[in-house]
């Protein structure tokens, strides 16, 4: 896969009870963002050279504050939390950069997709 200037959202579903997106970052890392009732989580998807890894997880309260901090202007289409997070993540170069910028320790949650 060719490397791009910014990341690319390759799947996006914002009209379900559990909004989610998959993004390919500049270095080729595949990142999954999931917004659920128990909060928001971002993980690196497994590849042939790297295992799956939880990069960031936040409670709904913290996640809404993060999204509010990333969003500053009214735009069209309506800015949903998933749109805001995807817009921020596609600007990062790699999963490692996301992990460093989040400043939060990695840990597993009860969701089976992170285990």
ChimeraX attribute file (.defattr): number of C-alpha atoms within 10 A of each C-alpha:
attribute: neighborCount
match mode: 1-to-1
recipient: residues
	/A:1	6
	/A:2	6
	/A:3	13
	/A:4	13
	/A:5	12
	/A:6	15
	/A:7	25
	/A:8	20
	/A:9	18
	/A:10	10
	/A:11	11
	/A:12	16
	/A:13	14
	/A:14	15
	/A:15	8
	/A:16	7
	/A:17	10
	/A:18	12
	/A:19	18
	/A:20	22
	/A:21	20
	/A:22	21
	/A:23	23
	/A:24	27
	/A:25	23
	/A:26	20
	/A:27	17
	/A:28	18
	/A:29	19
	/A:30	22
	/A:31	28
	/A:32	21
	/A:33	23
	/A:34	21
	/A:35	22
	/A:36	15
	/A:37	9
	/A:38	14
	/A:39	15
	/A:40	24
	/A:41	22
	/A:42	25
	/A:43	23
	/A:44	26
	/A:45	20
	/A:46	13
	/A:47	11
	/A:48	5
	/A:49	5
	/A:50	10
	/A:51	9
	/A:52	15
	/A:53	18
	/A:54	22
	/A:55	26
	/A:56	22
	/A:57	24
	/A:58	16
	/A:59	14
	/A:60	15
	/A:61	11
	/A:62	13
	/A:63	18
	/A:64	15
	/A:65	12
	/A:66	15
	/A:67	18
	/A:68	12
	/A:69	10
	/A:70	14
	/A:71	18
	/A:72	8
	/A:73	7
	/A:74	8
	/A:75	8
	/A:76	6
	/A:77	7
	/A:78	8
	/A:79	14
	/A:80	12
	/A:81	20
	/A:82	20
	/A:83	20
	/A:84	16
	/A:85	22
	/A:86	21
	/A:87	17
	/A:88	15
	/A:89	24
	/A:90	19
	/A:91	15
	/A:92	19
	/A:93	20
	/A:94	20
	/A:95	25
	/A:96	13
	/A:97	12
	/A:98	20
	/A:99	18
	/A:100	12
	/A:101	11
	/A:102	13
	/A:103	10
	/A:104	12
	/A:105	11
	/A:106	14
	/A:107	12
	/A:108	15
	/A:109	13
	/A:110	8
	/A:111	10
	/A:112	7
	/A:113	12
	/A:114	17
	/A:115	11
